[in-house]
Amino acid sequence: ISLSLILGCLTHSVMMGSINIAVPSMMTSLRADVTQIQWVLTAFMIARTVVMPTLSWLGGLLGNRRLYLTSLTVYLAASMLCGLSWNLETMILFRVLQGLSAGYLTPLGMAILHQTYPPGKRGMAMGVFMAGMSFGPAIGPSLGGYLVEHLSWRAVFYINLPIGLVALLGAMAVTLPESERREGRGLDLLGLVT
């Protein structure tokens, strides 16, 4: 389970580290100026942040495993759509979709590790998980530069697909302990809005 979760978050962290390198090429291809192209980055961050407070409610409703699998699937589909985007508006729309799904990946990964590992092994599992998350931003800019120079800015989004598919298949193969319980708590809409 740890490898699958690490790969899931690695796809997200590599892309985050490499997309900044692709921005100048994206500006040319999508015919956007500096203020417009910033929305490609900002829309993702806003969407990712907005969904995080709903994690407990949605995880209790669907179960952490199902929510993780759904989020990773949507993230991979959105990554592919970002690579296929034909103008700035579609790119921003697909980045919002990508951000909505990415907002759940890291916190869910940590929650699943907490559920899966006994107390004596949780520290090690979390350490390996966080090391994987640190590895992405370290290689992201170099990998992004290589992809943009030798292929296209679109490859920065497509690189998520093979790594993410391995993570998805690994996560599908693992069954969480029976202690996962679903709760029908209501969504604190006022808290979310504020």
Salt bridges, closest charged atoms under 4 A:
GLU183 OE2 - ARG181 NH2 2.69
GLU183 OE1 - ARG185 NH1 2.83
